[in-house]
Amino acid sequence: MIASSVLDFGETVFDLLFASSVRAAALVLGVWLVLRVARPRRPAVEHGAWTAALLGMLLLPALGIPGLMSEFFPNAVLETAVSVPGALLRADTDVAASVPAAGVDWAGRRGFGGLLSACVTMLLLLRSLLARRRVRRLIGGARPIARPDAARAARSLDATAAVRLVSSSEITAPAVCGIRRPVTILPAEWPQWSGEKLRAVVAHEFAHVARGDGLVMALAACNAALFWFHPLAYLIPRRLRALAEAACDDHAVMTVRDRESYARTLLEIARAGGKRAALPADAAAMARGSSAACRIERILRKTDFESGLLAKTLRRRMTLAALSAAAAVSLVSVTFGQQGGVALSGSVQDPSGARIPRASVRIVDAARGVTEATTSGADGSYRIAGLDPSANYELRVTKPGFKEHRQAVDPGADKRLDVTLQVGGVREEIVVIAERKPDRDASQPKAPRRRIRVGGNVRKAQLVRHVSPIYPPSARSEGVEGTVLLEAVIDKEGRPSGLKAVNSMVDPRLIEAAMEAVKQWRYNPVLLNGRPVEIVTTISVAFQLS
């Protein structure tokens, strides 16, 4: 039970991170397109846009949690399901498929993948905490700077006089560490610097503090720990760091009013750099790697410099826009395209508003005998495409433990329909038996007593041999999904026979894969009063890509 709960948690984490990763890619793509069109001149403006995108990316997993809460609180519903490659298979009949899959358990692999991701995230966060601890030790062993020229350089910068200045022999390049109480660390050789060089360094590092770059890079480190598998988790911090340095360069040049002198200072620090102790990712070092050459070239080429600080109003607007975009993106279900026609989509939820995952959703055209089906995703969303806009359908949604929901649907055009399932009730049947009154004419002979055979003792079929359907490689590579409804007769020997596909708007490769596997299934036959009988059953095979 405990192992199953842990795997369910891992599977939920996997689904949440997968959906958030796809949505994050869409969000970042939108920000990139806006920046490509707007082409802001100030690095601070572009840095603000990417910071807002970072906040939106961090918000996406939190917005996806409510849709997955029903995975752990399913209203005491017990569901018997067998996982197959990339799919969920369920028998919609009185037959209980209680035997575990003999093939590859992809749901279990998703569970292990989610647990692995959670472990990696914890390790990365632990590494960041250890790096911060080493920095605190570094600051604790550093010497405070109290020289008058350094103090004057600090006081000449607005709103940054509260930042501490210390020196340490463990680093060779200036850096700023800390979020709430930032500290500027200078190398031990700083007394040998000229007044211009000291003022340029202090101006650059204090600009990082005024901009809040330490907090931004700390959030980027958390984002990289959460989305450690996502390329954007590494590309965004790299871009943020480059833009932050460019914005601080502009601010420092405006402060010292000598770009040639500042470029020379940056070159000297880049040459001396290399040893920076074990600084965390949010530490802002003045010169890192080969980026100094590009920054020096930019400073010498540029003629007009603008402030590297953003107004609070502009920062709030950009943050609000990104968070609103993240909230909008979180409402979009991650689905793949299907056949032409109109589409019916929506979500399945319980009376409390919590989403219901893995509910069976069917749409039936009784006039033409057409049935299409799908299964609601981990966030309770569903989508069925390729419907005839002129047809009249009936939507049927089922989930063990809930009453079946039926509703007439006239698509006409793409439509969204949210369904609320009511909790199933308990039905009691009472038979009242009384003694028959005797006939008034007792002289008439009594009719001979007839022996009535009492039945109703039914033993349900049990799946004793299961073969997992194999996701067709060509369909998987093309991103094809779908749910196959199969109708079969379980004969007296327990073998499925007379297999046929009920729905038509599904890829033939999926139908063939489902039928090939179900043909090899074996059941303990259904017994009626001790004798085997044949039954008709419907089997739903949902092919889903995770």
DARARA-V350301 format. One record per residue. PSI is psi in radians with two decimals (* if undefined). OMEGA is omega in whole degrees, -180 to 180 (999 if undefined). D_CENTER is the distance of its C-alpha to the mean C-alpha in Angstrom with 2 decimals. Layout:
PSI/OMEGA/D_CENTER
PSI/OMEGA/D_CENTER
This chain:
-0.78/180/25.54
-0.77/179/24.08
-0.69/179/22.74
-0.72/179/21.19
-0.69/179/19.51
-0.74/178/18.18
-0.65/177/16.81
-0.71/177/15.24
-0.77/179/13.54
-0.70/179/12.42
-0.67/178/11.19
-0.73/178/9.15
-0.74/180/7.69
-0.87/-179/7.22
-0.70/-179/5.67
-0.80/-179/3.18
-0.64/179/3.06
-0.86/180/4.14
-0.71/180/3.27
-0.60/-180/2.93
-0.75/179/5.53
-0.76/180/7.31
-0.62/178/7.64
-0.69/178/8.73
-0.72/178/11.14
-0.71/180/12.53
-0.82/-179/13.05
-0.64/177/14.78
-0.70/178/16.74
-0.74/178/18.05
-0.72/180/19.20
-0.73/179/20.83
-0.72/178/22.66
-0.75/180/23.93
-0.61/178/25.25
-0.62/180/26.85
-0.78/-176/28.67
-0.63/-178/29.64
1.16/-179/30.58
2.48/-179/31.12
-0.61/-176/34.12
2.25/175/33.14
-0.51/-179/30.65
-0.63/180/29.90
-0.79/179/28.61
-0.65/177/26.27
-0.69/178/25.16
-0.66/179/24.42
-0.77/180/22.29
-0.54/174/20.13
-0.73/177/20.00
-0.69/177/18.74
-0.66/177/16.00
-0.76/178/15.11
-0.70/178/15.07
-0.68/178/12.84
-0.67/177/10.22
-0.51/-178/10.67
-0.45/-174/10.57
-0.82/178/7.26
-0.64/179/5.66
-0.65/179/9.14
-0.41/180/9.25
-0.16/-177/6.67
-0.79/-178/8.83
-0.62/-180/11.89
-0.27/-179/10.77
0.01/-179/10.27
-0.56/-179/13.46
-0.20/176/15.64
-0.51/-179/14.42
-0.31/179/16.68
1.21/-175/19.19
0.51/179/20.10
0.73/176/23.58
0.61/178/25.29
2.32/177/24.61
2.11/-177/25.36
2.26/175/23.88
2.02/-177/25.39
2.64/178/23.22
2.17/-179/23.47
2.44/178/20.57
2.93/-177/21.48
2.02/176/20.14
0.32/-173/17.02
2.96/170/18.12
2.23/-176/19.07
2.30/-180/22.83
2.40/177/24.68
1.99/-179/28.43
1.27/180/29.25
-3.00/177/32.75
-0.08/-180/34.77
2.21/-180/34.11
1.99/179/31.85
1.58/-173/29.92
0.02/-178/29.90
2.29/-180/30.31
2.73/-180/27.38
2.42/179/26.51
-0.30/-179/28.91
-2.58/-177/26.78
2.23/179/23.48
1.64/-177/21.00
-0.53/175/17.66
-0.70/177/16.00
-0.67/179/17.67
-0.65/176/16.53
-0.66/177/12.85
-0.80/177/13.91
-0.67/178/15.79
-0.72/178/13.10
-0.70/178/10.81
-0.70/177/14.09
-0.75/179/15.03
-0.72/179/12.03
-0.68/179/12.87
-0.75/179/16.47
-0.72/178/16.12
-0.76/179/14.46
-0.71/180/17.39
-0.72/180/19.87
-0.70/177/18.90
-0.66/177/19.15
-0.68/178/22.41
-0.69/178/23.69
-0.69/179/23.22
-0.69/178/25.06
-0.67/177/27.82
-0.68/178/28.22
-0.64/178/28.64
-0.70/178/31.21
-0.62/179/33.13
-0.68/177/33.18
-0.67/176/34.60
-0.68/179/37.25
-0.77/-180/37.94
-0.65/179/38.43
-0.56/179/40.52
0.00/-179/42.85
2.81/-179/43.12
2.30/176/46.21
2.55/179/46.16
2.13/-178/47.55
0.29/-180/50.37
2.49/-177/52.35
-0.67/-178/53.56
-0.64/177/52.38
-0.71/179/48.80
-0.70/178/48.93
-0.69/179/50.33
-0.60/179/47.59
-0.77/-177/44.99
-0.36/-179/46.81
-0.18/-180/47.16
2.24/-176/43.41
2.47/171/42.36
0.35/-180/40.03
0.16/-176/39.62
-0.32/-178/42.74
-0.10/-178/40.91
2.33/180/39.14
2.57/175/40.80
2.16/178/42.41
2.90/177/42.88
2.59/-179/43.90
2.51/178/43.07
-0.05/-178/44.55
-0.12/178/41.27
2.75/178/39.86
0.00/178/41.50
2.46/-180/39.33
2.61/180/38.67
2.74/176/35.26
2.27/-180/33.72
2.61/177/31.80
2.73/-179/30.49
-1.03/-180/28.64
-0.76/178/30.73
1.37/-176/34.01
2.57/180/33.77
2.29/175/36.46
2.11/-178/37.87
2.18/176/39.10
2.62/177/41.90
2.85/-177/43.42
-0.35/-178/46.78
0.07/-173/48.64
-0.52/179/47.92
-0.35/180/51.56
-0.08/-179/52.75
2.70/174/50.76
2.90/179/52.55
-0.65/179/52.01
-0.75/-179/50.25
-0.74/180/47.80
-0.75/180/47.05
-0.68/179/46.53
-0.74/-180/44.16
-0.81/-180/42.05
-0.70/179/41.94
-0.76/-179/41.08
-0.87/-175/38.12
-0.65/178/36.66
-0.46/175/37.31
-0.65/176/35.55
-0.71/-179/32.33
-0.79/-179/32.95
-0.56/-180/33.70
-0.30/-177/30.57
0.53/-178/28.29
-0.48/178/26.98
-0.76/178/26.71
-0.73/-179/24.11
-0.79/-179/22.12
-0.50/174/22.18
-0.72/176/21.32
-0.66/177/18.10
-0.65/177/17.51
-0.70/176/18.23
-0.69/179/15.70
-0.69/178/13.02
-0.57/177/14.38
-0.64/-180/14.32
-0.80/-179/10.66
0.91/-175/9.67
-0.36/-178/12.94
-0.10/-173/12.22
2.22/179/11.44
-0.56/-179/14.84
-0.47/180/14.12
-0.31/178/13.87
-0.53/179/17.51
-0.71/-179/18.80
-0.86/178/18.15
-0.65/179/20.07
-0.76/179/22.79
-0.69/179/23.27
-0.72/-179/23.27
-0.76/-180/25.87
-0.75/180/28.06
-0.64/179/28.06
-0.73/178/28.80
-0.71/179/31.73
-0.72/180/33.04
-0.70/179/32.93
-0.58/174/34.72
-0.81/179/37.22
-0.75/-179/38.07
-0.69/-180/38.53
-0.70/179/40.69
-0.69/177/42.86
-0.51/-179/43.46
-0.84/-177/44.53
-0.35/177/46.87
0.61/178/48.03
1.70/-175/48.66
-0.59/179/46.09
-0.74/179/48.33
-0.70/180/48.73
-0.72/178/45.03
-0.68/178/44.24
-0.70/177/46.89
-0.76/-180/45.36
-0.67/179/41.93
-0.74/180/43.59
-0.70/180/45.45
-0.65/178/42.40
-0.64/178/40.46
-0.65/-179/43.44
-0.28/-177/43.63
2.97/180/39.91
-0.76/179/38.31
1.94/-177/38.56
0.47/-178/35.96
-2.63/-179/35.70
1.26/-177/32.22
2.54/177/30.56
3.04/-176/26.89
-0.45/-178/24.48
0.01/177/25.23
2.27/-178/28.95
1.76/177/30.48
2.50/-174/33.23
-0.57/-179/35.68
2.06/179/35.89
2.05/171/33.29
-2.56/-175/34.15
-0.05/-178/35.28
-0.36/-178/33.67
-0.63/-179/36.89
-0.77/179/38.88
-0.65/180/36.74
-0.71/178/36.87
-0.75/178/40.65
-0.70/179/41.13
-0.72/-179/39.14
-0.73/-179/41.20
-0.48/-178/44.47
-0.55/-175/43.58
2.51/-178/42.35
-0.58/-180/45.08
2.30/-178/43.44
2.39/179/41.03
2.89/-177/39.05
2.46/177/37.60
0.09/180/34.41
2.49/178/33.50
2.54/175/31.66
2.58/-179/33.00
-0.64/-180/31.09
-0.77/180/31.05
-0.70/179/29.42
-0.72/179/26.73
-0.70/-180/25.94
-0.73/180/25.83
-0.69/178/23.48
-0.76/180/21.09
-0.70/179/21.33
-0.75/-180/20.77
-0.72/179/17.55
-0.65/176/16.16
-0.71/178/17.37
-0.68/178/15.75
-0.72/179/12.30
-0.67/178/13.10
-0.74/-180/14.32
-0.58/-178/11.45
-0.34/179/9.09
-0.15/-179/11.78
2.20/179/11.64
2.53/178/10.64
1.76/-178/9.65
2.91/178/13.12
2.67/-178/15.96
2.61/179/19.46
-2.74/-176/22.21
3.01/180/25.92
-3.07/-176/27.83
-2.94/179/28.92
2.87/-176/27.17
2.52/174/23.82
2.18/-179/23.07
2.94/180/19.61
-2.74/-180/18.45
2.74/178/16.94
2.26/-177/18.54
2.89/178/19.08
3.08/-177/21.71
-0.41/179/24.58
-0.11/-179/22.83
-0.09/179/20.07
2.46/-179/17.33
2.57/179/15.28
1.94/178/16.62
2.73/171/14.61
0.64/172/16.71
2.53/179/19.59
2.11/-178/22.15
2.09/179/22.66
2.57/173/25.91
2.18/-169/27.93
2.29/171/31.61
1.63/-175/34.46
-0.56/-177/37.44
-0.67/-179/40.03
-0.06/-179/38.94
0.63/-178/37.53
2.33/177/34.05
2.24/174/30.92
2.63/-174/27.35
2.75/173/24.40
-3.13/179/20.68
2.34/-180/18.29
2.51/-177/15.75
-3.04/-179/12.12
-0.44/178/10.08
0.20/177/9.82
0.04/-177/13.53
2.67/177/13.77
2.81/177/16.38
2.25/176/18.28
2.08/-178/21.70
2.99/177/23.37
0.37/-179/26.90
2.62/178/28.77
2.07/-177/32.36
-0.33/-178/32.72
-0.06/-176/36.26
2.80/175/35.59
2.11/-175/35.34
2.85/171/32.52
2.19/180/31.74
2.23/179/28.18
2.12/-179/27.92
2.20/-179/24.97
2.65/176/25.40
2.26/180/23.74
2.28/-179/25.83
-0.13/180/27.11
2.72/175/26.93
2.55/177/29.58
2.37/179/29.23
2.19/177/28.48
2.39/-178/30.65
2.34/177/30.92
2.42/-178/32.83
2.24/173/30.95
1.62/-170/32.72
-1.06/-177/30.10
-0.99/178/32.34
3.09/178/29.38
2.31/-174/25.61
2.58/174/24.86
2.29/-178/22.17
1.94/177/23.11
2.40/-174/21.35
2.36/174/22.81
2.06/179/23.66
2.35/177/24.82
2.53/-180/27.66
2.35/-178/28.11
2.49/179/30.66
3.02/179/34.15
2.23/-178/36.72
2.20/178/39.74
2.39/177/43.04
2.25/-179/46.06
2.29/177/49.55
2.08/179/52.67
2.13/-177/55.97
2.24/177/58.97
2.78/-180/62.55
2.33/-178/65.91
2.42/178/67.53
2.47/179/70.76
2.63/178/73.91
2.51/-180/75.78
-0.60/-179/78.72
1.58/-176/81.03
-0.19/-178/81.26
-0.38/-179/84.03
2.48/-179/81.70
2.51/178/80.48
2.49/178/76.93
2.57/-180/74.56
2.46/-179/73.56
2.29/179/70.39
2.41/176/67.47
2.13/-178/65.04
2.27/-180/61.47
2.11/-179/58.75
2.22/-179/55.92
-2.61/180/52.47
0.01/178/48.84
1.76/-174/47.93
2.27/171/44.82
2.15/-176/42.77
2.73/177/39.38
2.55/178/38.36
2.33/180/36.26
2.06/-177/34.26
-0.31/177/35.90
2.11/-177/34.82
2.36/175/31.41
2.12/-176/30.48
2.30/173/26.87
2.55/179/26.42
2.19/179/25.57
2.09/180/23.07
2.20/-178/25.43
-0.70/-179/24.68
-0.69/179/25.70
-0.65/180/23.47
-0.72/-179/20.43
-0.49/179/21.28
-0.02/180/21.70
0.49/-178/18.35
2.28/176/20.45
2.95/178/19.13
2.88/178/21.23
2.20/-178/22.77
2.19/175/26.35
2.09/-179/28.79
2.39/174/31.72
2.29/-176/34.95
2.81/175/37.08
2.13/175/40.18
1.93/-174/40.26
-3.08/-176/43.90
-0.29/177/46.22
-0.07/-179/45.34
0.32/-179/41.62
2.34/175/40.73
2.29/179/38.54
2.88/179/40.79
0.62/-179/40.99
2.36/174/37.34
2.59/-180/36.40
2.30/-179/33.31
-0.75/-179/33.18
2.75/-175/30.80
-0.52/-176/31.52
1.09/177/28.69
2.62/-176/26.73
2.28/-179/27.08
-0.50/180/30.26
-0.62/178/28.75
-0.68/178/26.35
-0.79/-179/29.38
-0.71/180/31.45
-0.71/180/28.93
-0.78/-179/28.55
-0.67/-179/32.34
-0.64/-180/33.15
-0.77/-176/31.23
-0.53/178/32.39
-0.48/-176/35.98
0.02/178/35.93
2.70/175/34.87
2.44/-179/37.60
2.71/159/38.09
2.17/-171/40.67
2.79/176/42.48
2.31/180/42.67
2.19/175/45.88
1.91/-176/47.82
0.65/175/50.62
-0.07/-179/50.46
2.40/179/50.61
2.44/177/47.82
2.85/177/46.88
2.52/176/44.66
2.72/175/41.62
2.31/-178/39.39
2.72/175/35.64
2.26/-178/32.55
2.27/180/29.66
2.17/178/26.20
1.93/-178/24.25
2.04/176/20.73
1.96/-179/19.61
2.48/178/15.86
2.34/-179/14.05
*/999/10.95
